[in-house]
């Protein structure tokens, strides 16, 4: 049972060989962090049986009061809530902590009756999500702002 950076030791067909007009950046990003290996930018967990599980991007790290926190681990906790379809966590400059967190989430398609049954309002759901993150990860991991949205921005790969 071990976790760390996912690196590849051998070249493969279709592997990127440079970044257009910036070969130095390619070398610094993918080949310099772990000499002799191609650094994918992903974190990985390997079980004692030899199975691998990707844990998220290592470059999506927020530094809150000296605590390094991956956005993917916060999103994973939030996405397990019954009222959340998907979420995104971003960092923003904070005068005291260095960086703060903002959570945006897309609510599940829950009927108004079910929403009333759970007494979910935007404020109660935001408080519940902050408490869930505090319990599952740590108090410092709770976002400063929680926003309900109808659409999350997507990259080309989703």
Backbone as CSV, one residue per row, in Angstrom:
resi,resn,N_x,N_y,N_z,CA_x,CA_y,CA_z,C_x,C_y,C_z
1,UNK,0.850,-1.179,0.000,0.000,0.000,0.000,0.893,1.238,0.000
2,UNK,0.913,1.932,-1.121,1.760,3.119,-1.245,1.117,4.096,-2.227
3,UNK,1.351,5.368,-2.027,0.841,6.363,-2.971,1.957,7.313,-3.344
4,UNK,1.807,7.952,-4.502,2.829,8.876,-4.978,2.487,9.385,-6.360
5,UNK,3.511,9.813,-7.071,3.340,10.353,-8.417,3.374,9.217,-9.438
6,UNK,2.499,9.287,-10.440,2.494,8.298,-11.515,3.525,8.719,-12.556
7,UNK,4.548,7.895,-12.732,5.616,8.152,-13.688,5.788,6.926,-14.573
8,UNK,6.195,7.159,-15.810,6.347,6.076,-16.774,7.812,6.005,-17.180
9,UNK,8.357,4.776,-17.174,9.794,4.609,-17.395,10.190,4.425,-18.854
10,UNK,9.244,4.082,-19.734,9.594,3.844,-21.126,8.701,4.647,-22.055
11,UNK,9.246,5.018,-23.201,8.465,5.743,-24.204,7.399,4.820,-24.791
12,UNK,6.334,5.403,-25.337,5.263,4.637,-25.957,4.838,5.333,-27.241
13,UNK,4.201,4.613,-28.152,3.741,5.240,-29.395,2.732,6.351,-29.105
14,UNK,2.866,7.444,-29.775,1.943,8.561,-29.597,2.298,9.462,-28.425
15,UNK,3.413,9.212,-27.776,3.841,10.027,-26.641,4.193,11.441,-27.115
16,UNK,3.826,12.430,-26.328,4.211,13.811,-26.641,5.731,13.925,-26.587
17,UNK,6.274,14.715,-27.494,7.729,14.889,-27.530,8.150,16.316,-27.251
18,UNK,7.191,17.238,-27.276,7.490,18.637,-27.007,6.189,19.395,-26.807
19,UNK,6.300,20.639,-26.417,5.183,21.579,-26.396,5.490,22.591,-27.485
20,UNK,4.557,22.824,-28.365,4.771,23.695,-29.510,5.367,25.039,-29.074
21,UNK,6.469,25.390,-29.645,7.183,26.655,-29.406,7.727,26.801,-27.989
22,UNK,7.760,25.728,-27.197,8.273,25.840,-25.829,8.825,24.495,-25.345
23,UNK,9.872,24.013,-25.996,10.447,22.712,-25.640,11.004,22.728,-24.211
24,UNK,11.535,23.866,-23.780,12.083,23.965,-22.422,10.989,23.681,-21.386
25,UNK,9.804,24.218,-21.615,8.673,23.979,-20.697,8.315,22.497,-20.664
26,UNK,8.339,21.822,-21.819,8.062,20.391,-21.879,9.058,19.627,-20.994
27,UNK,10.332,19.946,-21.145,11.363,19.262,-20.358,11.174,19.517,-18.859
28,UNK,10.904,20.768,-18.490,10.742,21.118,-17.074,9.493,20.485,-16.460
29,UNK,8.426,20.385,-17.234,7.157,19.860,-16.719,7.142,18.347,-16.614
30,UNK,7.623,17.660,-17.655,7.440,16.208,-17.735,8.693,15.365,-17.477
31,UNK,9.880,15.903,-17.699,11.081,15.077,-17.576,11.998,15.464,-16.420
32,UNK,11.947,16.699,-15.957,12.831,17.144,-14.886,12.400,16.697,-13.490
33,UNK,11.088,16.692,-13.154,10.714,16.342,-11.770,11.224,14.978,-11.303
34,UNK,11.247,13.983,-12.180,11.717,12.634,-11.845,12.648,12.177,-12.963
35,UNK,13.949,12.509,-12.868,14.885,12.183,-13.954,14.842,10.700,-14.333
36,UNK,14.777,10.455,-15.655,14.711,9.097,-16.160,13.284,8.582,-16.318
37,UNK,12.306,9.375,-15.912,10.903,8.990,-15.992,10.080,10.119,-16.602
38,UNK,8.964,9.759,-17.231,8.005,10.731,-17.732,6.971,10.942,-16.639
39,UNK,6.862,12.176,-16.134,5.927,12.519,-15.064,4.576,12.868,-15.686
40,UNK,3.529,12.105,-15.356,2.214,12.310,-15.960,1.451,13.473,-15.343
41,UNK,1.797,13.855,-14.125,1.062,14.901,-13.425,-0.045,14.347,-12.553
42,UNK,-0.203,13.023,-12.538,-1.261,12.382,-11.760,-0.698,11.722,-10.506
43,UNK,-1.531,11.681,-9.478,-1.209,10.926,-8.286,-1.784,9.532,-8.433
44,UNK,-1.174,8.563,-7.754,-1.621,7.183,-7.884,-1.469,6.476,-6.532
45,UNK,-2.354,5.522,-6.303,-2.298,4.671,-5.115,-2.170,3.236,-5.597
46,UNK,-1.176,2.498,-5.063,-0.995,1.081,-5.416,-1.257,0.235,-4.184
47,UNK,-2.182,-0.721,-4.327,-2.513,-1.610,-3.212,-1.419,-2.660,-3.054
48,UNK,-1.446,-3.381,-1.951,-0.458,-4.437,-1.722,-0.635,-5.586,-2.714
49,UNK,-1.818,-5.675,-3.358,-2.049,-6.697,-4.388,-1.527,-6.255,-5.756
50,UNK,-1.080,-4.986,-5.874,-0.528,-4.499,-7.136,-1.516,-3.762,-8.029
51,UNK,-2.704,-3.456,-7.512,-3.679,-2.697,-8.282,-3.402,-1.202,-8.146
52,UNK,-3.632,-0.462,-9.230,-3.394,0.974,-9.242,-4.707,1.727,-9.294
53,UNK,-4.778,2.829,-8.551,-5.949,3.707,-8.579,-5.446,5.141,-8.710
54,UNK,-5.889,5.830,-9.772,-5.514,7.231,-9.937,-6.252,8.053,-8.887
55,UNK,-5.528,8.938,-8.222,-6.133,9.727,-7.143,-6.377,11.173,-7.535
56,UNK,-5.951,11.591,-8.710,-6.211,12.965,-9.154,-4.943,13.654,-9.607
57,UNK,-5.126,14.858,-10.119,-4.007,15.662,-10.598,-3.197,16.171,-9.418
58,UNK,-1.865,16.090,-9.544,-0.997,16.601,-8.492,-0.780,18.101,-8.621
59,UNK,-1.082,18.661,-9.795,-0.886,20.099,-9.967,-2.100,20.902,-9.520
60,UNK,-3.199,20.226,-9.160,-4.380,20.909,-8.646,-4.322,20.920,-7.127
61,UNK,-3.336,21.631,-6.598,-3.093,21.676,-5.168,-3.352,23.099,-4.669
62,UNK,-4.050,23.203,-3.562,-4.293,24.480,-2.923,-3.513,24.484,-1.612
63,UNK,-2.810,25.584,-1.332,-2.021,25.705,-0.115,-2.753,26.627,0.847
64,UNK,-3.380,26.042,1.868,-4.169,26.795,2.833,-3.441,26.801,4.170
65,UNK,-2.930,27.951,4.551,-2.211,28.105,5.831,-1.139,27.035,5.996
66,UNK,-0.424,26.731,4.930,0.643,25.740,4.984,0.193,24.305,4.757
67,UNK,-1.093,24.050,4.664,-1.618,22.709,4.392,-1.834,22.565,2.889
68,UNK,-1.186,21.585,2.290,-1.368,21.328,0.859,-2.537,20.369,0.692
69,UNK,-3.525,20.802,-0.100,-4.759,20.043,-0.234,-5.120,19.919,-1.712
70,UNK,-5.361,18.705,-2.161,-5.768,18.479,-3.543,-7.240,18.797,-3.731
71,UNK,-7.561,19.442,-4.838,-8.968,19.761,-5.103,-9.778,18.490,-5.322
72,UNK,-9.171,17.470,-5.910,-9.892,16.225,-6.213,-10.392,15.534,-4.950
73,UNK,-9.629,15.568,-3.862,-10.086,14.886,-2.650,-11.289,15.590,-2.028
74,UNK,-11.351,16.908,-2.115,-12.518,17.641,-1.609,-13.722,17.358,-2.501
75,UNK,-13.518,17.397,-3.821,-14.602,17.122,-4.764,-15.152,15.714,-4.570
76,UNK,-14.288,14.758,-4.276,-14.722,13.378,-4.064,-15.660,13.278,-2.862
77,UNK,-15.338,13.945,-1.771,-16.196,13.930,-0.583,-17.546,14.566,-0.901
78,UNK,-17.526,15.712,-1.561,-18.760,16.438,-1.886,-19.636,15.616,-2.821
79,UNK,-19.031,14.961,-3.805,-19.798,14.207,-4.799,-20.503,12.981,-4.223
80,UNK,-20.135,12.565,-3.025,-20.818,11.445,-2.386,-22.100,11.872,-1.669
81,UNK,-22.335,13.173,-1.578,-23.560,13.659,-0.943,-24.739,13.410,-1.873
82,UNK,-25.863,12.996,-1.325,-27.044,12.611,-2.102,-27.597,13.763,-2.946
83,UNK,-27.388,14.998,-2.524,-27.960,16.143,-3.240,-27.013,16.735,-4.279
84,UNK,-25.814,16.163,-4.455,-24.805,16.730,-5.352,-24.592,15.824,-6.560
85,UNK,-24.703,16.395,-7.761,-24.436,15.650,-8.994,-22.950,15.708,-9.336
86,UNK,-22.355,16.899,-9.318,-20.918,17.056,-9.546,-20.471,18.366,-8.931
87,UNK,-19.151,18.506,-8.764,-18.633,19.683,-8.083,-17.278,20.084,-8.638
88,UNK,-16.878,21.298,-8.287,-15.551,21.812,-8.633,-15.067,22.683,-7.482
89,UNK,-13.796,22.530,-7.141,-13.177,23.334,-6.092,-12.051,24.127,-6.733
90,UNK,-12.015,25.423,-6.434,-10.927,26.264,-6.935,-10.339,27.063,-5.786
91,UNK,-9.104,27.468,-5.954,-8.450,28.316,-4.970,-8.539,29.769,-5.397
92,UNK,-8.445,30.653,-4.442,-8.422,32.087,-4.718,-7.467,32.737,-3.712
93,UNK,-6.889,33.884,-4.071,-5.967,34.552,-3.143,-6.679,34.983,-1.857
94,UNK,-6.064,34.691,-0.721,-6.623,35.033,0.582,-5.543,35.775,1.367
95,UNK,-5.879,36.919,1.940,-4.895,37.762,2.616,-4.226,37.080,3.801
96,UNK,-4.955,36.277,4.538,-4.414,35.666,5.752,-3.887,34.258,5.498
97,UNK,-4.680,33.415,4.833,-4.327,32.003,4.637,-3.407,31.756,3.445
98,UNK,-3.234,32.725,2.582,-2.469,32.510,1.343,-3.405,32.150,0.208
99,UNK,-4.149,31.075,0.400,-5.182,30.677,-0.547,-6.413,30.247,0.233
100,UNK,-7.569,30.516,-0.348,-8.830,30.046,0.209,-9.480,29.135,-0.812
101,UNK,-10.584,28.488,-0.418,-11.280,27.574,-1.327,-12.698,28.036,-1.586
102,UNK,-13.127,27.847,-2.833,-14.516,28.068,-3.193,-15.025,26.780,-3.824
103,UNK,-16.183,26.339,-3.384,-16.812,25.127,-3.892,-18.031,25.517,-4.719
104,UNK,-18.086,25.048,-5.945,-19.278,25.188,-6.781,-19.798,23.785,-7.030
105,UNK,-21.108,23.614,-6.950,-21.648,22.280,-7.211,-22.948,22.360,-7.975
106,UNK,-23.179,21.305,-8.720,-24.397,21.124,-9.495,-25.287,20.195,-8.692
107,UNK,-26.493,20.642,-8.305,-27.353,19.773,-7.494,-27.933,18.610,-8.307
108,UNK,-28.206,17.506,-7.602,-28.892,16.378,-8.225,-30.279,16.834,-8.646
109,UNK,-30.856,16.140,-9.577,-32.215,16.437,-10.007,-33.173,15.823,-8.991
110,UNK,-33.352,16.534,-7.879,-34.193,16.049,-6.783,-35.532,16.776,-6.856
111,UNK,-36.595,16.046,-6.686,-37.931,16.645,-6.748,-38.121,17.637,-5.598
112,UNK,-38.967,18.648,-5.795,-39.212,19.619,-4.716,-39.690,18.963,-3.428
113,UNK,-40.476,17.886,-3.541,-40.940,17.177,-2.347,-39.797,16.558,-1.563
114,UNK,-38.854,15.965,-2.292,-37.689,15.366,-1.628,-36.806,16.441,-1.006
115,UNK,-36.696,17.585,-1.688,-35.911,18.692,-1.134,-36.537,19.157,0.186
116,UNK,-37.863,19.269,0.216,-38.557,19.704,1.426,-38.408,18.664,2.532
117,UNK,-38.430,17.375,2.149,-38.283,16.295,3.119,-36.946,16.394,3.843
118,UNK,-35.896,16.719,3.108,-34.562,16.858,3.697,-34.320,18.270,4.234
119,UNK,-35.277,19.171,4.051,-35.153,20.573,4.462,-33.946,21.239,3.815
120,UNK,-33.674,20.905,2.556,-32.539,21.498,1.859,-32.896,22.862,1.296
121,UNK,-32.191,23.848,1.763,-32.181,25.146,1.115,-30.729,25.357,0.708
122,UNK,-30.468,26.381,-0.024,-29.089,26.634,-0.446,-28.184,26.809,0.783
123,UNK,-28.673,27.491,1.791,-27.865,27.750,2.986,-27.636,26.477,3.805
124,UNK,-28.703,25.668,4.001,-28.543,24.453,4.808,-27.668,23.434,4.097
125,UNK,-27.796,23.352,2.775,-26.968,22.414,2.026,-25.505,22.848,2.046
126,UNK,-25.263,24.145,1.918,-23.889,24.660,1.987,-23.275,24.333,3.345
127,UNK,-24.018,24.547,4.407,-23.526,24.249,5.758,-23.276,22.756,5.930
128,UNK,-24.161,21.930,5.382,-24.005,20.476,5.480,-22.759,20.001,4.732
129,UNK,-22.498,20.574,3.562,-21.314,20.199,2.795,-20.033,20.643,3.506
130,UNK,-20.031,21.828,4.092,-18.862,22.286,4.837,-18.596,21.373,6.036
131,UNK,-19.648,20.952,6.717,-19.500,20.051,7.863,-18.993,18.676,7.414
132,UNK,-19.507,18.187,6.299,-19.074,16.897,5.757,-17.582,16.913,5.426
133,UNK,-17.125,17.975,4.780,-15.698,18.107,4.437,-14.861,18.199,5.707
134,UNK,-15.346,18.955,6.691,-14.618,19.085,7.960,-14.444,17.736,8.646
135,UNK,-15.477,16.900,8.605,-15.418,15.586,9.258,-14.570,14.590,8.478
136,UNK,-14.739,14.548,7.145,-14.069,13.530,6.325,-12.592,13.855,6.067
137,UNK,-12.249,15.139,5.963,-10.859,15.519,5.659,-10.260,16.230,6.869
138,UNK,-10.649,17.493,7.057,-10.173,18.284,8.191,-10.917,19.609,8.194
139,UNK,-10.898,20.284,9.319,-11.595,21.564,9.453,-11.050,22.600,8.461
140,UNK,-9.718,22.628,8.276,-9.132,23.612,7.359,-9.520,23.355,5.907
141,UNK,-10.019,22.160,5.595,-10.387,21.818,4.215,-11.765,22.346,3.818
142,UNK,-12.569,22.769,4.795,-13.913,23.274,4.489,-13.800,24.556,3.656
143,UNK,-14.594,24.681,2.612,-14.506,25.859,1.743,-15.027,27.117,2.430
144,UNK,-14.466,28.253,2.026,-14.923,29.539,2.547,-16.254,29.934,1.917
145,UNK,-16.421,29.580,0.659,-17.636,29.904,-0.078,-18.189,28.647,-0.742
146,UNK,-19.508,28.504,-0.717,-20.184,27.405,-1.396,-21.222,28.021,-2.317
147,UNK,-21.198,27.607,-3.569,-22.085,28.190,-4.575,-22.814,27.082,-5.332
148,UNK,-24.129,27.190,-5.408,-24.924,26.285,-6.232,-24.918,26.860,-7.648
149,UNK,-24.713,26.006,-8.624,-24.672,26.465,-10.006,-25.483,25.526,-10.889
150,UNK,-25.817,25.980,-12.061,-26.574,25.155,-13.002,-25.673,24.565,-14.069
151,UNK,-24.400,24.972,-14.085,-23.470,24.474,-15.090,-22.050,24.681,-14.570
152,UNK,-21.209,23.668,-14.742,-19.798,23.789,-14.380,-18.972,23.874,-15.660
153,UNK,-17.918,24.675,-15.655,-17.073,24.749,-16.848,-16.379,23.398,-17.090
154,UNK,-16.193,23.056,-18.335,-15.583,21.764,-18.691,-14.379,21.998,-19.603
155,UNK,-13.409,21.118,-19.479,-12.318,21.084,-20.440,-12.785,20.257,-21.632
156,UNK,-11.989,20.216,-22.677,-12.379,19.435,-23.844,-12.544,17.957,-23.519
157,UNK,-11.809,17.468,-22.540,-11.901,16.055,-22.185,-12.996,15.783,-21.147
158,UNK,-13.670,16.826,-20.707,-14.761,16.645,-19.735,-14.355,16.968,-18.336
